[in-house]
Amino acid sequence: MRIGFTLEKIIFLAAIALLTGCGKEDIKVYQIPKEPTVAKPHQQSQEQWKVIGDVPENWEEKGPSGMRVAQYVVKGKDNSQGEVAVMPMVGLRANKNEILAIWKGQLGQDVVEKSERVKIGEDEGELFDLSSQQPTSPELSQRILVAMLIKDNVNWFFRISGTSNLIEQSKPDFIKYLNSIKIISTSQPQREAITKPNTNANIPSSNSKSDFKVNEQIRMVGVIASAGSYTMFFKMTGQNSAVDRHKDELNLLNHSGFKNVAG
Amino acid sequence: MWLDKLINALTSIRLTVLCLALAIVLVFLGTLAQVDKGIFIVQKEFFQSIIVISDLRILNHKVPIIFPGGYLIGLILIINLIAAHFKRFGFHLQKIGLLLTHFGILVLLVGQILIDHLHIESSIRLVEGESKNYSESYTKCELAFVKISGADFDIVVSIPESYLYKGNVIRHPQMPYEIRINEYYENSQIERLSGQSNERGAATLGIGASLRVIPLPPITTTDRRNAPSAIIELIGNNVPKGTWLVSFFLDDGQTFNVGNEQWQMFLRPERYYKPYYITLLDFTHEKYPGTDIPKNFSSRVKLTNPQTKEEREVLIYMNNPLRYGGETYYQGSFDPGDDRVSILQVVKNPAWTTPYIACALVGFGMALHFILKLSAFVKEQKKR
């Protein structure tokens, strides 16, 4: 049995090696094909606006995608490429500085900010000029122009981004584009039923229910209820399955009474 | 010699009985722990570990537990079984049935370790008309940094969740910067700060400047998953100075520049990319009339593989999965809120045959052992 014992020893030592070889997962690196810029079907159905304007010749239309109702690739004289994006946001509660922080973060450190008034279609908005001082070369440093407009409770953002050189060349075209813009609503806006003022304010006179997918797992169901001269917002947020189990409970609001306890 | 003594102990039948008894206790403890910790954590802590260092809640008291883990018990059983054959059973033709049975048990034990390491279960959520070339993990998340290149490809650096803990500094040759994890929330909710609020955002850069993070206790049930968030900081030359919030709730990546390189960051379910695309053409979801009980659901998908120039339509429905590229696509679920959405379950398990082979070997070995013993008994009876 001598050979057997030798084998046993090998197995034993191999098992020890196996026990000590259990490590944690590694960081992985891989290449992926660029994701197509076509809009996702569930986003197309939510599109409500079309933006028309004088588009310069060197802007190539890419079509709507995600939150963007219009986007273009801007081609510079030095073969550099930039991007124009038009994004409407409904019910945004962040203030101007918080929104600008998003784009400042993209530019890196030492960002210089300037602002001026600008005509956007028939309205007046504000144009912010954000430029990065790092790196110092204008061929490499990045710059963003963002025009902001609040119209009909919708925050509109018109953004052009690219190298400092490209944005310097494209700024006149971008302002011309902003001046010529027309925003067309492609769907009928939903309007809340206007109710007569009710001093008792104890019966919900109308409500509308919205169902949003925050992402693939998370969902938000909201009810906007009008009671007399008051508008109330009820929100249910959580995992898809949990919200689905409980969303019908929001219908109980139809049978609830609201009392003005503030006197 | 100490090694010989150890080998004697390892080949003893007492050790076999002890291991089996410990395995029974481990299953019992794991079952109790599952109530509070959930099945995925228990699988990892109790069964896919060498030593269990955990706790149990008994009558509202936390009781610490230190116990041999599933892998340790399994490995000792494997060593015990193999060594016993060399020392005690030997290799005789009369014992071929026994040998086959034990070999079947070995295949089962080794197969389970292989399944633990090679088995990947994920899902693809598709809206009608949508194409995807990746599936997403049910439980694991990744902190992904994507380098946007001018070519047709982007480079992804995927950092597993196990690296995300407070104070950890992550570096990788592909990234021209380091990442410091300032805070990590295993499960969380995020909220937008009110415009009038003086409260500072969770981070100083990106969308996190206008959001707050609410830590939540980890999920222990199987029908929900954790939604992690983290506050991170980039360290290096030419990187934006400040903190970023990355969260499971933020679908869109946050973009930043490092010199003339453009990067995006995401905290998202771990993705498994494939060299082919699955497009959902049509999803049919039938219910029993007058009820919400699903009767039948099927997905008509298009499989497109640019490498092999393959393009074909497949109908996936209950008990009729698509098997392709070493993976099986089952009709997994649907979205009760959107009848255009199909959720396919994707299972990759290269070791899926091992339990079948093991059972066949054990069954055949036992039958053979019985027949050989019976024939020997009959022969002996005849002699008498």
Chai-1 contact restraints between the chains, C-beta under 6 A:
chainA,res_idxA,chainB,res_idxB,connection_type,confidence,min_distance_angstrom,max_distance_angstrom,comment,restraint_id
A,G4,B,F86,contact,1.0,0.0,6.0,A-B,restraint_1
A,L7,B,F86,contact,1.0,0.0,6.0,A-B,restraint_2
A,E8,B,I7,contact,1.0,0.0,6.0,A-B,restraint_3
A,E8,B,A83,contact,1.0,0.0,6.0,A-B,restraint_4
A,E8,B,F86,contact,1.0,0.0,6.0,A-B,restraint_5
A,I11,B,I79,contact,1.0,0.0,6.0,A-B,restraint_6
A,I11,B,I82,contact,1.0,0.0,6.0,A-B,restraint_7
A,A15,B,L75,contact,1.0,0.0,6.0,A-B,restraint_8
A,A15,B,I79,contact,1.0,0.0,6.0,A-B,restraint_9
A,K24,B,S162,contact,1.0,0.0,6.0,A-B,restraint_10
A,E25,B,P160,contact,1.0,0.0,6.0,A-B,restraint_11
A,E25,B,S162,contact,1.0,0.0,6.0,A-B,restraint_12
A,I27,B,I159,contact,1.0,0.0,6.0,A-B,restraint_13
A,I27,B,H172,contact,1.0,0.0,6.0,A-B,restraint_14
A,K28,B,S158,contact,1.0,0.0,6.0,A-B,restraint_15
A,V29,B,V157,contact,1.0,0.0,6.0,A-B,restraint_16
A,V29,B,Q174,contact,1.0,0.0,6.0,A-B,restraint_17
A,Y30,B,V156,contact,1.0,0.0,6.0,A-B,restraint_18
A,Q31,B,F153,contact,1.0,0.0,6.0,A-B,restraint_19
A,Q31,B,I155,contact,1.0,0.0,6.0,A-B,restraint_20
A,I32,B,D154,contact,1.0,0.0,6.0,A-B,restraint_21
A,I32,B,V156,contact,1.0,0.0,6.0,A-B,restraint_22
A,I32,B,Y273,contact,1.0,0.0,6.0,A-B,restraint_23
A,P33,B,F153,contact,1.0,0.0,6.0,A-B,restraint_24
A,K34,B,D152,contact,1.0,0.0,6.0,A-B,restraint_25
A,K34,B,D154,contact,1.0,0.0,6.0,A-B,restraint_26
A,K40,B,E130,contact,1.0,0.0,6.0,A-B,restraint_27
A,P41,B,V127,contact,1.0,0.0,6.0,A-B,restraint_28
A,P41,B,G129,contact,1.0,0.0,6.0,A-B,restraint_29
A,P41,B,E130,contact,1.0,0.0,6.0,A-B,restraint_30
A,H42,B,V127,contact,1.0,0.0,6.0,A-B,restraint_31
A,R93,B,R192,contact,1.0,0.0,6.0,A-B,restraint_32
A,R93,B,G195,contact,1.0,0.0,6.0,A-B,restraint_33
A,A94,B,S210,contact,1.0,0.0,6.0,A-B,restraint_34
A,N95,B,G195,contact,1.0,0.0,6.0,A-B,restraint_35
A,E98,B,A209,contact,1.0,0.0,6.0,A-B,restraint_36
A,E98,B,S210,contact,1.0,0.0,6.0,A-B,restraint_37
A,A101,B,A209,contact,1.0,0.0,6.0,A-B,restraint_38
A,I102,B,G206,contact,1.0,0.0,6.0,A-B,restraint_39
A,I102,B,I207,contact,1.0,0.0,6.0,A-B,restraint_40
A,G105,B,L205,contact,1.0,0.0,6.0,A-B,restraint_41
A,G105,B,G206,contact,1.0,0.0,6.0,A-B,restraint_42
A,G105,B,P240,contact,1.0,0.0,6.0,A-B,restraint_43
A,Q106,B,T255,contact,1.0,0.0,6.0,A-B,restraint_44
A,Q106,B,F256,contact,1.0,0.0,6.0,A-B,restraint_45
A,G108,B,P240,contact,1.0,0.0,6.0,A-B,restraint_46
A,G108,B,N257,contact,1.0,0.0,6.0,A-B,restraint_47
A,Q109,B,P240,contact,1.0,0.0,6.0,A-B,restraint_48
A,Q109,B,K241,contact,1.0,0.0,6.0,A-B,restraint_49
A,Q134,B,N238,contact,1.0,0.0,6.0,A-B,restraint_50
A,L140,B,N260,contact,1.0,0.0,6.0,A-B,restraint_51
A,Q142,B,N257,contact,1.0,0.0,6.0,A-B,restraint_52
A,D211,B,G337,contact,1.0,0.0,6.0,A-B,restraint_53
A,N215,B,D251,contact,1.0,0.0,6.0,A-B,restraint_54
A,E216,B,R125,contact,1.0,0.0,6.0,A-B,restraint_55
A,Q239,B,R224,contact,1.0,0.0,6.0,A-B,restraint_56
A,S241,B,D223,contact,1.0,0.0,6.0,A-B,restraint_57
A,D244,B,P336,contact,1.0,0.0,6.0,A-B,restraint_58
